[in-house]
Amino acid sequence: MTLKINSLLIHGGIDGDETTGAVNVPVYQTSTYKQDGLGKTRGWEYSRTGNPTRAALEKLIADLEQGKYGLAFASGLAAINTVLSLFKAGDKLIVSDNIYGGTFRILDNVFKNFGITYEIVDTSNLAAIEEKIDESVKAIYVESPANPLLTITDIEAVSGISHKYGKLLIVDNTFLTPYLQRPLTLGADIVIHSGTKYLGGHSDTVSGLVVVNDEKLADRLYYLQNSIGGVLAPWDSFLVIRGIKTLGVRMDRHVENAERIARWLDKNEAVSRVYYPGLENDPGYEVQKKQANGAGAMISFVLDEKYDYRKFFEKLNVVTLAESLGGVESLVCHPASMTHAAIPAEIRKEVGIVDELIRLSVGIEDVEDIIEDLAQAIEASRI
Ligand SMILES: *Cc1c(COP(=O)(O)O)cnc(C)c1O
């Protein structure tokens, strides 16, 4: 029986425990496993290489993304580190022009030192991507919606370009999760997640995930996962599995709240610009509607210059000023000095990450309370 997404969230992967009938996957808190004789393992040798609790999460995320092979890591960046280790000196990646700051940092300050370079392109512009493709380009790395400007890239169209030239398409699906968007079904080769965000969902666990369909690619990634060693611990694997069970109900509420708030911000005179792909006037609206089942719950907006954005952050009571996103609680951040501080000021300015930009991760509180809190903080920050 093929399960639909909400059932899959609860029963996908490895459901429960065969040995005892426990409805939850046990936490196999062990580093090693008894061997019954030389070369006679029961399928498990050492927990960096494999752990049953982690394996349950890896199977689950593969099922959810409609992929074949899943891998779990100690953080989103450990996942990204492993994926980038597929490449070698002389290789180049084409990268979306607004991406998670940490992704930019590892490209710019770690992999560049090993001779793996990158080219920043507005990936919502297909012609601009094609123009940059040459022999040295080995992959296109996309976030859609991108962080923090929620720029939408047409994943299916980019997969057409990447495959025409024999390049890999890598998609960071953190902002939408497989509940709203499944990039492998749109032609992506590798899907990456920071499981720290919506998948875990409760701002209590740092984790990362990767899913692929191709067996050779999977073998290489498992080899790299074991070689580099940034694996997710058993307890944290359990927490992410637990978080995923409620992903559907959480995302429904996240999106419902975000749509209300985006419309409210869009009409607010104190706000000079709203970035949210669920608004009909957003440039990404049509593509977003075509490739995903919802626009997610991340909104960015620019406060008018008659308001002091520093004061706005200080005056919030319900919405919390913090890094991260995708938890049940509403969080705001200031990309220019927080999540995207690793990006040089001139690049930030060029792509539109201005100092007045505010990024809001809409939680699942009562939406009226979030709006009331935003309204009073905006009012109190009037210059
Ligand atoms: C947070 C985040 C990451 C990095 O994940 P960590 O779990 O913090 O290491 C990567 N991509 C996106 C889009 C993110 O939001």
The ligand as a MOL file (V3000), in Angstrom:
LIG
                    3D

  0  0  0     0  0            999 V3000
M  V30 BEGIN CTAB
M  V30 COUNTS 15 15 0 0 0
M  V30 BEGIN ATOM
M  V30 1 C 20.3380 26.4120 8.8750 0
M  V30 2 C 20.5310 26.1530 7.4480 0
M  V30 3 C 21.6280 25.4250 6.9880 0
M  V30 4 C 22.7120 24.9180 7.9220 0
M  V30 5 O 22.2190 23.9400 8.7900 0
M  V30 6 P 22.7770 23.7190 10.2790 0
M  V30 7 O 21.9030 22.6220 10.7900 0
M  V30 8 O 22.6310 25.0110 11.0110 0
M  V30 9 O 24.1990 23.3170 10.1460 0
M  V30 10 C 21.7310 25.1870 5.6320 0
M  V30 11 N 20.8130 25.6510 4.7640 0
M  V30 12 C 19.7510 26.3640 5.1750 0
M  V30 13 C 18.7700 26.8600 4.1660 0
M  V30 14 C 19.5720 26.6540 6.5200 0
M  V30 15 O 18.5320 27.3810 6.9150 0
M  V30 END ATOM
M  V30 BEGIN BOND
M  V30 1 1 1 2
M  V30 2 1 2 3
M  V30 3 2 2 14
M  V30 4 1 3 4
M  V30 5 2 3 10
M  V30 6 1 4 5
M  V30 7 1 5 6
M  V30 8 2 6 7
M  V30 9 1 6 8
M  V30 10 1 6 9
M  V30 11 1 10 11
M  V30 12 2 11 12
M  V30 13 1 12 13
M  V30 14 1 12 14
M  V30 15 1 14 15
M  V30 END BOND
M  V30 END CTAB
M  END
